[in-house]
């Protein structure tokens, strides 16, 4: 089963891209079958069906997200990847509350 389905996630992708593609130096490409977003060649976010994966958060921001019921470490092929946080998006309006975390991941990609 693919991690990303455009038919299931088009609205999420459009909302996410409305936010991040306006930021300087953001590029988009498909990786592992999912839309992936980079700054200066460093991936800071990926979309999966029903969610967003942030790849460049510091420990404090990870902990803050993990305290929420809609976030967890990303699990890929049965393996927990503790560097990445998977945020489940149940309603498209939920994306707005995660903008500070998305932006933090984006800013960390510059370093």
C-alpha positions as CSV (number, residue, x, y, z in Angstrom):
1,X,0.0,0.0,0.0
2,X,1.5,3.4,-1.0
3,X,2.0,6.0,1.7
4,X,0.6,8.7,-0.5
5,X,-2.6,8.8,-2.6
6,X,-3.4,11.9,-4.6
7,X,-7.0,11.0,-4.7
8,X,-7.1,10.9,-0.9
9,X,-4.8,13.7,-0.2
10,X,-5.2,16.3,-3.0
11,X,-6.8,18.9,-0.6
12,X,-4.1,18.4,2.0
13,X,-1.4,18.8,-0.7
14,X,-2.9,21.9,-2.1
15,X,-3.3,23.5,1.3
16,X,0.3,22.5,2.3
17,X,1.7,23.8,-1.0
18,X,-0.2,27.1,-0.6
19,X,1.9,27.6,2.5
20,X,5.3,26.3,1.8
21,X,5.8,27.0,-1.9
22,X,5.7,30.7,-1.2
23,X,8.8,30.4,1.1
24,X,12.2,31.1,-0.4
25,X,14.2,28.3,-1.9
26,X,11.5,25.6,-1.5
27,X,11.5,22.8,-4.1
28,X,9.2,19.9,-4.5
29,X,9.8,16.5,-5.9
30,X,8.4,13.0,-5.5
31,X,10.4,10.7,-3.2
32,X,9.3,7.3,-2.1
33,X,6.0,8.0,-4.0
34,X,5.2,11.0,-1.9
35,X,5.4,14.8,-2.5
36,X,8.6,15.9,-0.7
37,X,9.6,19.5,0.1
38,X,13.2,20.7,0.4
39,X,15.2,23.8,1.1
40,X,18.7,23.9,-0.4
41,X,18.4,20.2,-1.2
42,X,17.5,19.1,2.4
43,X,14.1,17.6,2.8
44,X,12.1,19.2,5.6
45,X,8.6,17.7,4.9
46,X,6.8,15.0,3.1
47,X,3.1,14.3,2.6
48,X,1.5,11.0,3.2
49,X,-2.2,10.1,2.9
50,X,-3.9,11.8,5.8
51,X,-0.8,13.5,7.2
52,X,2.5,15.4,7.1
53,X,5.9,14.2,8.0
54,X,8.4,16.7,9.4
55,X,12.0,15.7,9.2
56,X,14.0,18.5,10.7
57,X,12.6,19.3,14.1
58,X,14.6,19.8,17.2
59,X,14.0,17.7,20.3
60,X,11.8,20.3,22.0
61,X,9.5,20.7,19.1
62,X,9.3,16.9,18.6
63,X,8.3,16.6,22.3
64,X,5.7,19.2,22.0
65,X,4.1,17.5,19.0
66,X,4.4,14.0,20.6
67,X,2.3,15.3,23.5
68,X,-0.6,15.7,21.1
69,X,-2.8,12.8,20.1
70,X,-2.4,13.4,16.4
71,X,1.4,13.1,16.3
72,X,3.8,10.2,16.6
73,X,7.2,9.0,15.3
74,X,7.1,8.0,11.7
75,X,7.0,4.2,11.1
76,X,8.3,3.1,7.7
77,X,8.2,-0.6,6.7
78,X,7.8,-1.5,10.4
79,X,10.8,0.6,11.5
80,X,10.3,3.5,13.9
81,X,12.2,6.6,12.6
82,X,12.6,8.9,15.6
83,X,14.1,11.7,13.6
84,X,10.8,12.2,11.8
85,X,7.4,13.1,13.2
86,X,4.2,12.1,11.5
87,X,1.2,14.4,12.1
88,X,-2.2,13.0,11.3
89,X,-4.4,15.6,9.6
90,X,-8.1,14.8,10.2
91,X,-9.5,18.0,8.9
92,X,-7.8,20.4,6.4
93,X,-8.2,23.3,8.8
94,X,-5.9,21.5,11.2
95,X,-2.9,22.3,9.0
96,X,-2.9,26.0,10.1
97,X,-2.1,25.0,13.7
98,X,1.0,23.2,12.6
99,X,2.4,26.0,10.6
100,X,5.0,27.0,13.3
101,X,6.3,23.4,13.3
102,X,6.4,23.2,9.5
103,X,8.3,26.5,9.4
104,X,10.7,25.3,12.1
105,X,11.5,22.2,10.0
106,X,12.0,24.4,7.0
107,X,14.3,26.7,8.8
108,X,16.4,23.8,10.2
109,X,16.9,22.6,6.6
110,X,19.0,25.7,6.0
111,X,21.5,24.8,8.7
